[in-house]
Amino acid sequence: MEECKGRCAPSGKEKMHEQSYPHPKAQRPAVVCGGAGVRGAVRGAGSGDVDEMLADIQQKLDALHALNEALPDPELSAAMTRMEKAGRSIVETVEASPAKAKQVRRFANYYLPDAVNVLEQYAKLARQGVRGENAASIRAEVERNAASIATAFENQLDALYAAESMDLSADLTVLQNMMKGQGLS
């Protein structure tokens, strides 16, 4: 498997490659997490709908990764790296808990595809060297909004853990109260 031999800008992309993300043009499994292909893990995740959704997310994340490699803007690249990292973490979370798939349907069907589409259009303008007021305005708007899109992806990931966080908080409160009642704290 070919790696992205130093082509990554120091915008955080190199951290993505530390997890053995192959070069976007290389043949690779649907998901790349810690160097392990996830296609097999996706098959074990649950229903066919979940498997299909996860495979589609992976395809979009692979496209996002390839776009990130092709675009030179360091700030945009940092936001795209955040998007990809959150997206891959979302996939890992749903693989581990397929019941959470329902929570990411809107992300899978709207947010991620729309973000990739916008970034593909941005890349197309950049490749074609389109100049002019309208093109400059579009590029500036994409660059301005990329960080907020990345934050939305991260918030989607965080939302998957809301129930666990509340359960843990409640468990800790009970434990603290028991220890106080026993005179141990």
C-alpha positions, 0 to 999 in steps of 0.5 A: 500500500502506498502512503502519502510520502510527505505530501501532507502539509504540517496542518495536522494531516500527518497525524491522520497518516500516523494511523496508516491512512493510505494514499487516496489513489491507492486501492484500499478498504472502505474504512481505515482505522488504526490500519485495520480494514473495516469492510469486514467489521462493517459486515458484522455491525448489524443490519444491511441498512447499517452496513450500507450506510457505513460503507457510504460514509466511508466512501464519502470520507475517502473522497474528503481525504482525497480532496484534502490531499489535493487542496493546498490551503492550510486552514481549509486542510485543517478543517477537512482533517477535523471533518475526516477524523470526526467522521471516521470516529462516528463510523467506529462508534456505530460499528461498536454500537449499531443501535446508534446508527439512527442518530447518524442518519442525517449526518450520513444522508445530508451533512457529509454528502453536502460537505463533500459536494461543496468541497468538490465544487471548491476544488473544481474552481481551484483546478480550473483557475477560475478568477473573478468576483463570483469565484473569489466570493465562493472560495472565501465563503467555503473557506470561512464555513469549513471550520464550522462544518468541522465543528458540526461533525465533531458535535455529531460525534459528541452527541453519540456519547450523550447518554453514556455521559449522563449514565456515568455522571449519575453513577459517579454521583451515586458512588460519591454519596455512598462513600460519604454515607460510609464516611469514606470521603 
